Amino acid sequence: MKIHFLGTAAAEGFPNAFCRCDACREAWKRGGKNIRTRSSVIIDDRIKVDYSPDSYMQALRDRIDLGAIEHLIVHTYAL
């Protein structure tokens, strides 16, 4: 089984665009892998879990052909 993590951050990404806490400031300063996109994963190049607003950028960054995805699993919230 191949698992490719596209993003591992919270709903707004990390660092938060409007946050000034020490952790967010340090991530802005360091850049690179410290800038985390919203959560998503691809399993075996065919199954995508969650389609976040960052999906297009993640596909470009990681050279992923989203047209090859056969299944999309989206978590919904019941209120």
C-alpha positions in Angstrom: 0.0 0.0 0.0 1.3 3.4 -1.0 0.3 6.4 1.1 1.1 9.9 -0.1 0.4 12.7 2.4 -0.4 15.9 0.5 -1.2 18.1 3.6 -1.2 17.5 7.3 -2.3 20.8 8.8 -5.5 22.1 10.3 -8.6 23.3 8.4 -6.9 26.7 7.8 -3.4 25.4 7.1 -0.3 26.2 9.2 0.8 28.7 10.1 -2.5 30.5 10.3 -2.6 33.6 8.1 -3.9 35.8 11.0 -2.1 34.3 14.0 0.9 35.9 15.7 1.7 33.2 18.2 5.3 32.0 18.6 4.7 28.7 16.7 3.1 30.5 13.7 5.8 33.2 13.6 8.6 30.5 13.7 7.0 28.6 10.9 6.7 31.8 8.8 10.4 32.5 9.5 11.6 29.0 8.7 9.4 28.4 5.6 9.9 25.2 3.6 8.4 22.1 5.3 7.2 24.2 8.2 4.5 25.6 5.9 1.8 23.0 5.9 -1.2 22.7 3.6 -4.7 21.4 4.6 -5.1 17.7 5.2 -5.4 15.3 2.3 -3.9 11.9 1.3 -3.7 9.7 -1.7 -3.7 5.9 -1.4 -2.2 3.7 -4.1 -2.4 6.6 -6.6 -6.1 5.9 -7.0 -8.0 7.0 -3.8 -8.0 10.5 -2.6 -9.2 11.3 0.9 -10.5 14.9 1.2 -10.4 17.5 -1.5 -9.2 20.6 0.3 -8.9 24.0 -1.2 -5.2 23.3 -1.5 -5.7 20.2 -3.7 -4.7 21.9 -7.0 -1.6 23.4 -5.5 -0.7 20.1 -3.9 -1.1 18.3 -7.2 1.2 20.8 -9.0 3.8 20.7 -6.2 3.9 16.9 -6.0 3.3 16.3 -9.8 0.1 14.3 -9.2 -2.3 13.5 -12.0 -5.7 14.1 -10.3 -7.3 12.6 -13.4 -6.0 9.2 -12.4 -8.0 9.3 -9.1 -10.8 6.7 -9.2 -12.3 7.3 -5.8 -12.8 10.4 -3.6 -13.6 10.0 0.1 -15.0 13.1 1.7 -15.7 13.4 5.4 -18.9 15.2 6.2 -20.0 16.5 9.5 -23.4 15.6 11.0 -24.8 18.4 13.2 
